[in-house]
Amino acid sequence: MSKPVLNKRIFWDVNFEALDYDKKAAFIIERVFERGDVPDIRACRRHYGDEKIRDVLTKAKWLPLTAIYLACALFNNELTDYRCYNTAQLDTTYWLHY
């Protein structure tokens, strides 16, 4: 499977050319949903598939609230299905650093 075409700006803090799309799948998926735009998300979905993406996002330790809402809309699930959303309910400062 070929690599998805993603915008380099999403991965500004890592060596973009050296990304291993299999070993770093969770990092890439989380970063695309955190900082990507519609074409990036579409490319990510084509490459990894919705089942893999849903699994990664529901287990993520941190995502911005906007990414969780987007994932809920795409995958037709609930906010409470996301680990990071449930964690945020316990800590009111959870999203203040973003």
C-alpha positions in Angstrom: 0.0 0.0 0.0 1.4 3.4 -0.9 1.8 6.2 1.6 -1.1 8.7 2.0 -0.4 12.2 0.7 -0.4 14.3 3.8 0.5 17.9 4.3 4.0 18.3 5.8 2.9 21.1 8.1 1.0 18.6 10.2 4.3 16.9 11.1 6.4 20.1 11.6 8.2 18.7 14.6 9.3 15.3 13.2 11.3 14.1 10.2 8.4 13.8 7.8 10.4 11.8 5.2 11.4 9.2 7.8 7.8 8.5 9.1 7.0 4.8 9.2 3.3 4.7 8.3 2.9 1.2 9.8 4.9 1.5 13.0 3.7 5.1 13.8 0.1 4.6 12.6 -1.4 5.8 15.9 0.8 8.9 16.0 0.0 9.8 12.4 -3.8 9.2 12.8 -4.0 11.3 15.9 -1.9 14.1 14.4 -4.0 14.2 11.2 -7.2 14.5 13.2 -5.7 17.1 15.5 -4.1 19.3 12.9 -5.1 18.1 9.4 -7.7 19.5 7.1 -10.3 17.7 5.0 -8.0 16.4 2.3 -5.6 15.1 5.0 -8.4 13.3 6.8 -9.7 11.8 3.6 -6.2 10.5 2.7 -5.8 9.1 6.2 -9.1 7.3 6.0 -8.3 5.8 2.6 -4.9 4.6 3.8 -5.8 3.2 7.3 -9.6 2.5 7.0 -12.3 3.7 9.3 -12.0 0.7 11.7 -8.3 1.3 12.4 -8.9 5.0 12.8 -11.9 4.6 15.1 -9.8 2.2 17.2 -6.9 4.6 17.5 -9.0 7.6 18.2 -11.1 6.0 20.9 -8.0 4.9 22.7 -6.1 8.2 22.3 -4.8 9.8 25.6 -5.4 13.3 24.3 -7.3 14.9 21.4 -8.7 18.3 21.0 -12.5 18.4 21.5 -13.1 19.4 17.9 -11.3 16.2 16.8 -13.5 14.1 19.1 -16.7 15.8 17.7 -15.5 15.1 14.2 -14.8 11.5 14.9 -18.2 11.1 16.5 -19.8 12.5 13.4 -17.7 10.3 11.0 -18.0 7.1 13.0 -21.5 7.5 14.4 -20.5 7.0 18.0 -20.7 8.9 21.3 -18.3 11.2 23.1 -18.1 8.8 26.0 -16.6 6.2 23.6 -13.4 8.2 23.6 -10.9 7.6 26.4 -9.7 11.2 26.3 -13.2 12.6 26.7 -13.8 10.5 29.7 -10.5 11.6 31.2 -11.4 15.2 30.6 -14.6 14.8 32.7 -12.4 14.1 35.7 -10.0 17.0 35.1 -11.6 20.4 34.2 -8.2 21.7 33.0 -7.8 19.0 30.4 -8.3 21.1 27.3 -6.9 24.4 28.7 -3.4 23.8 27.3 -4.6 23.6 23.7 
